[in-house]
């Protein structure tokens, strides 16, 4: 990998390696991050539809796509435990952390379609889809749109589930006051 100068910051060139087909970019200066499947947790950048999405993954075996809640993506002891027997993939939703929010993403439904594209881009099949909070809502929205690539669906304290007589708004459309 060679460094290039851009705005006074040196960063190694991106590369694509391994069966996971992720475009790897360094997240820390001069520390190349490995790409591939198995072993310790690895961070990569998935470039899809012009957007860069941070992805954490570890393990080997059947794939688990774990969608995080509104608190953001972080590698937890749960992910570590699951990665002993499974390939655990934890993407950071667009608009969270270091990932930009695309202009066209206006709802959880849009986020669900985005993740259907992620499943297709990574050629993931028989995925065990797990979602927590906002990720649970998103996972449910994915499942009602297509189950073609899913083996199972697990919702952990999902937000946004519609209950008659208890209307719930779209958190992507809320004002800062409504979100507080």
HUJOWO-V119354 format. One record per run of one state. SS is the DSSP state (~ for helix, > for strand, _ for the rest). FROM is the first residue (numbers start at 0). TO is the last residue. Records with the same first field share a line. If there is no record, write none. Layout:
BEGIN
SS=FROM-TO  FROM-TO
END
This chain:
BEGIN
_=0-1  6-7  12-13  17-20  24-26  28-29  31-40  48-49  58-61  67-75  82-85  91-106  121-125  132-132  145-148  156-161  163-164  166-174  179-179
>=2-5  8-11  14-16  21-23  27-27  30-30  41-47  50-57  62-66  86-90  126-131  149-155  162-162  165-165
~=76-81  107-120  133-144  175-178
END
